[in-house]
Each structure stands twice: as structure tokens, then as C-alpha cells.
Amino acid sequence: MGIQGQISNSGEVLSADMLVHYELLEDCILSGQVPDVELQELFREDPVFARWLKTRVADRARERALAAQ
């Protein structure tokens, strides 16, 4: 039996568990619970997460810009 994957917004194939983990980590980052040094370490250790988060931020900025028109 294979692992079910989901294509994330950054084009990566992520398991449902990993996607939930990334979303929870994103919430912690956005609420200021993750110090900058730790965030840099996370990005170095998990480049997939770094791409995923950067894409999420860009998508949200694009959505806000479109909504403001």
C-alpha cells in the first residue's frame, strides 16, 4: 500500500500528515512564536518547507492584491 500524496502549492508532493505539519508550523511562524534564527534553521534543514511557505506567502499577497482591485 502506497502513501497518498498531495501536490502542494509549490508543486511538491506532500503526504497529508506533512501538509498538516507545515500548516501548523506556518501558524506558529505567523503568530511570532518562531524566532528568526530558528526559522532560518528550518529553511536550511527543510528546503521543501521553505519553498512551500514562500509560495503560500506569494499566493496570499496575490489574492489580497486582486481583492483590492
MIKOLSE-248329 format. One record per atom (N, C-alpha, C): atom name; y, z, x; residue in one letter. Coordinates in Angstrom, 3 decimals. Example, Ala and Ser with C-alpha at 12.3 -4.5 7.8 and 13.67 -1.06 7.14 Angstrom:
<atoms>
{atom 'N',{-5.690,7.800,13.190},'A'},
{atom 'CA',{-4.500,7.800,12.300},'A'},
{atom 'C',{-3.300,7.800,13.200},'A'},
{atom 'N',{-2.250,7.080,12.850},'S'},
{atom 'CA',{-1.060,7.140,13.670},'S'},
{atom 'C',{0.030,7.870,12.900},'S'},
</atoms>
This chain:
<atoms>
{atom 'N',{-1.175,0.000,0.846},'M'},
{atom 'CA',{0.000,0.000,0.000},'M'},
{atom 'C',{1.238,0.000,0.892},'M'},
{atom 'N',{2.152,-0.965,0.665},'G'},
{atom 'CA',{3.341,-1.085,1.494},'G'},
{atom 'C',{4.475,-0.210,0.996},'G'},
{atom 'N',{5.454,-0.085,1.845},'I'},
{atom 'CA',{6.641,0.686,1.480},'I'},
{atom 'C',{7.588,-0.226,0.721},'I'},
{atom 'N',{8.037,0.226,-0.425},'Q'},
{atom 'CA',{9.023,-0.530,-1.187},'Q'},
{atom 'C',{10.352,-0.461,-0.457},'Q'},
{atom 'N',{11.018,-1.582,-0.322},'G'},
{atom 'CA',{12.316,-1.591,0.341},'G'},
{atom 'C',{13.389,-2.147,-0.574},'G'},
{atom 'N',{14.603,-1.803,-0.280},'Q'},
{atom 'CA',{15.751,-2.327,-0.989},'Q'},
{atom 'C',{16.672,-2.954,0.030},'Q'},
{atom 'N',{17.278,-4.071,-0.331},'I'},
{atom 'CA',{18.271,-4.681,0.533},'I'},
{atom 'C',{19.570,-3.932,0.294},'I'},
{atom 'N',{20.139,-3.382,1.347},'S'},
{atom 'CA',{21.390,-2.655,1.204},'S'},
{atom 'C',{22.553,-3.623,1.245},'S'},
{atom 'N',{23.742,-3.101,1.035},'N'},
{atom 'CA',{24.940,-3.922,1.046},'N'},
{atom 'C',{25.195,-4.553,2.409},'N'},
{atom 'N',{24.616,-4.004,3.460},'S'},
{atom 'CA',{24.812,-4.552,4.802},'S'},
{atom 'C',{23.697,-5.528,5.176},'S'},
{atom 'N',{22.800,-5.827,4.232},'G'},
{atom 'CA',{21.722,-6.772,4.484},'G'},
{atom 'C',{20.474,-6.169,5.087},'G'},
{atom 'N',{20.483,-4.866,5.337},'E'},
{atom 'CA',{19.323,-4.177,5.902},'E'},
{atom 'C',{18.316,-3.887,4.789},'E'},
{atom 'N',{17.050,-3.846,5.135},'V'},
{atom 'CA',{16.021,-3.425,4.195},'V'},
{atom 'C',{15.814,-1.928,4.391},'V'},
{atom 'N',{16.130,-1.153,3.365},'L'},
{atom 'CA',{16.023,0.305,3.437},'L'},
{atom 'C',{15.045,0.794,2.389},'L'},
{atom 'N',{14.310,1.847,2.723},'S'},
{atom 'CA',{13.461,2.483,1.723},'S'},
{atom 'C',{14.372,3.206,0.732},'S'},
{atom 'N',{13.860,3.478,-0.448},'A'},
{atom 'CA',{14.641,4.203,-1.445},'A'},
{atom 'C',{15.048,5.570,-0.912},'A'},
{atom 'N',{14.153,6.226,-0.180},'D'},
{atom 'CA',{14.467,7.539,0.404},'D'},
{atom 'C',{15.600,7.439,1.420},'D'},
{atom 'N',{15.563,6.393,2.256},'M'},
{atom 'CA',{16.607,6.225,3.263},'M'},
{atom 'C',{17.943,5.925,2.597},'M'},
{atom 'N',{17.930,5.138,1.542},'L'},
{atom 'CA',{19.167,4.829,0.826},'L'},
{atom 'C',{19.778,6.100,0.239},'L'},
{atom 'N',{18.951,6.964,-0.335},'V'},
{atom 'CA',{19.441,8.241,-0.869},'V'},
{atom 'C',{19.999,9.094,0.272},'V'},
{atom 'N',{19.296,9.136,1.397},'H'},
{atom 'CA',{19.756,9.894,2.560},'H'},
{atom 'C',{21.128,9.393,3.016},'H'},
{atom 'N',{21.282,8.082,3.120},'Y'},
{atom 'CA',{22.559,7.503,3.536},'Y'},
{atom 'C',{23.669,7.848,2.545},'Y'},
{atom 'N',{23.367,7.777,1.257},'E'},
{atom 'CA',{24.385,8.086,0.247},'E'},
{atom 'C',{24.811,9.557,0.312},'E'},
{atom 'N',{23.858,10.452,0.522},'L'},
{atom 'CA',{24.200,11.872,0.651},'L'},
{atom 'C',{25.015,12.132,1.913},'L'},
{atom 'N',{24.633,11.473,2.989},'L'},
{atom 'CA',{25.377,11.612,4.239},'L'},
{atom 'C',{26.796,11.064,4.076},'L'},
{atom 'N',{26.922,9.967,3.366},'E'},
{atom 'CA',{28.247,9.396,3.085},'E'},
{atom 'C',{29.113,10.403,2.330},'E'},
{atom 'N',{28.544,11.053,1.326},'D'},
{atom 'CA',{29.293,12.069,0.563},'D'},
{atom 'C',{29.792,13.183,1.482},'D'},
{atom 'N',{28.935,13.631,2.403},'C'},
{atom 'CA',{29.339,14.687,3.349},'C'},
{atom 'C',{30.469,14.210,4.254},'C'},
{atom 'N',{30.372,12.977,4.709},'I'},
{atom 'CA',{31.413,12.424,5.591},'I'},
{atom 'C',{32.735,12.319,4.837},'I'},
{atom 'N',{32.697,11.772,3.630},'L'},
{atom 'CA',{33.928,11.572,2.862},'L'},
{atom 'C',{34.574,12.882,2.440},'L'},
{atom 'N',{33.789,13.937,2.339},'S'},
{atom 'CA',{34.347,15.235,1.958},'S'},
{atom 'C',{34.801,16.039,3.179},'S'},
{atom 'N',{34.706,15.436,4.359},'G'},
{atom 'CA',{35.195,16.086,5.571},'G'},
{atom 'C',{34.253,17.104,6.186},'G'},
{atom 'N',{32.993,17.095,5.789},'Q'},
{atom 'CA',{32.029,18.069,6.289},'Q'},
{atom 'C',{31.415,17.685,7.635},'Q'},
{atom 'N',{31.645,16.428,8.067},'V'},
{atom 'CA',{31.049,15.960,9.322},'V'},
{atom 'C',{32.164,15.755,10.343},'V'},
{atom 'N',{32.149,16.538,11.420},'P'},
{atom 'CA',{33.176,16.384,12.455},'P'},
{atom 'C',{33.114,14.992,13.097},'P'},
{atom 'N',{34.247,14.520,13.598},'D'},
{atom 'CA',{34.324,13.190,14.209},'D'},
{atom 'C',{33.299,12.996,15.316},'D'},
{atom 'N',{33.119,14.006,16.143},'V'},
{atom 'CA',{32.168,13.897,17.257},'V'},
{atom 'C',{30.756,13.672,16.723},'V'},
{atom 'N',{30.393,14.391,15.685},'E'},
{atom 'CA',{29.062,14.236,15.099},'E'},
{atom 'C',{28.919,12.864,14.443},'E'},
{atom 'N',{29.990,12.383,13.824},'L'},
{atom 'CA',{29.956,11.061,13.199},'L'},
{atom 'C',{29.731,9.981,14.260},'L'},
{atom 'N',{30.407,10.085,15.377},'Q'},
{atom 'CA',{30.206,9.122,16.472},'Q'},
{atom 'C',{28.768,9.158,16.968},'Q'},
{atom 'N',{28.207,10.361,17.059},'E'},
{atom 'CA',{26.811,10.500,17.482},'E'},
{atom 'C',{25.868,9.862,16.470},'E'},
{atom 'N',{26.131,10.080,15.180},'L'},
{atom 'CA',{25.318,9.460,14.124},'L'},
{atom 'C',{25.338,7.942,14.244},'L'},
{atom 'N',{26.527,7.388,14.470},'F'},
{atom 'CA',{26.652,5.938,14.604},'F'},
{atom 'C',{25.875,5.415,15.809},'F'},
{atom 'N',{25.916,6.137,16.916},'R'},
{atom 'CA',{25.168,5.712,18.114},'R'},
{atom 'C',{23.664,5.792,17.876},'R'},
{atom 'N',{23.227,6.868,17.229},'E'},
{atom 'CA',{21.794,7.088,17.023},'E'},
{atom 'C',{21.212,6.211,15.917},'E'},
{atom 'N',{22.040,5.821,14.943},'D'},
{atom 'CA',{21.539,5.041,13.808},'D'},
{atom 'C',{22.501,3.894,13.511},'D'},
{atom 'N',{22.397,2.804,14.276},'P'},
{atom 'CA',{23.312,1.678,14.054},'P'},
{atom 'C',{23.156,1.047,12.673},'P'},
{atom 'N',{21.995,1.177,12.059},'V'},
{atom 'CA',{21.812,0.665,10.693},'V'},
{atom 'C',{22.724,1.447,9.737},'V'},
{atom 'N',{22.771,2.767,9.911},'F'},
{atom 'CA',{23.661,3.578,9.084},'F'},
{atom 'C',{25.114,3.193,9.335},'F'},
{atom 'N',{25.478,2.981,10.585},'A'},
{atom 'CA',{26.855,2.603,10.917},'A'},
{atom 'C',{27.236,1.313,10.201},'A'},
{atom 'N',{26.371,0.295,10.243},'R'},
{atom 'CA',{26.656,-0.967,9.545},'R'},
{atom 'C',{26.720,-0.749,8.040},'R'},
{atom 'N',{25.792,0.047,7.508},'W'},
{atom 'CA',{25.741,0.307,6.073},'W'},
{atom 'C',{27.040,0.974,5.610},'W'},
{atom 'N',{27.483,2.001,6.340},'L'},
{atom 'CA',{28.682,2.729,5.946},'L'},
{atom 'C',{29.931,1.855,6.071},'L'},
{atom 'N',{30.041,1.110,7.147},'K'},
{atom 'CA',{31.200,0.226,7.330},'K'},
{atom 'C',{31.269,-0.818,6.222},'K'},
{atom 'N',{30.124,-1.335,5.817},'T'},
{atom 'CA',{30.097,-2.306,4.732},'T'},
{atom 'C',{30.499,-1.657,3.415},'T'},
{atom 'N',{30.029,-0.433,3.170},'R'},
{atom 'CA',{30.411,0.296,1.938},'R'},
{atom 'C',{31.914,0.504,1.875},'R'},
{atom 'N',{32.506,0.903,2.998},'V'},
{atom 'CA',{33.951,1.144,3.045},'V'},
{atom 'C',{34.699,-0.162,2.768},'V'},
{atom 'N',{34.269,-1.252,3.401},'A'},
{atom 'CA',{34.917,-2.550,3.197},'A'},
{atom 'C',{34.782,-3.007,1.744},'A'},
{atom 'N',{33.603,-2.819,1.154},'D'},
{atom 'CA',{33.384,-3.202,-0.247},'D'},
{atom 'C',{34.306,-2.425,-1.175},'D'},
{atom 'N',{34.443,-1.133,-0.936},'R'},
{atom 'CA',{35.309,-0.305,-1.782},'R'},
{atom 'C',{36.769,-0.712,-1.652},'R'},
{atom 'N',{37.198,-1.010,-0.437},'A'},
{atom 'CA',{38.584,-1.447,-0.221},'A'},
{atom 'C',{38.833,-2.770,-0.949},'A'},
{atom 'N',{37.871,-3.686,-0.881},'R'},
{atom 'CA',{37.995,-4.969,-1.579},'R'},
{atom 'C',{38.067,-4.752,-3.088},'R'},
{atom 'N',{37.218,-3.865,-3.613},'E'},
{atom 'CA',{37.225,-3.564,-5.051},'E'},
{atom 'C',{38.566,-2.987,-5.490},'E'},
{atom 'N',{39.126,-2.074,-4.674},'R'},
{atom 'CA',{40.436,-1.478,-5.011},'R'},
{atom 'C',{41.525,-2.534,-4.994},'R'},
{atom 'N',{41.473,-3.448,-4.028},'A'},
{atom 'CA',{42.486,-4.486,-3.930},'A'},
{atom 'C',{42.406,-5.427,-5.136},'A'},
{atom 'N',{41.193,-5.771,-5.550},'L'},
{atom 'CA',{41.035,-6.633,-6.715},'L'},
{atom 'C',{41.486,-5.940,-7.992},'L'},
{atom 'N',{41.202,-4.656,-8.107},'A'},
{atom 'CA',{41.584,-3.898,-9.305},'A'},
{atom 'C',{43.105,-3.755,-9.415},'A'},
{atom 'N',{43.790,-3.764,-8.270},'A'},
{atom 'CA',{45.240,-3.585,-8.264},'A'},
{atom 'C',{45.982,-4.870,-8.643},'A'},
{atom 'N',{45.283,-5.972,-8.680},'Q'},
{atom 'CA',{45.945,-7.262,-8.997},'Q'},
{atom 'C',{46.238,-7.391,-10.466},'Q'},
</atoms>
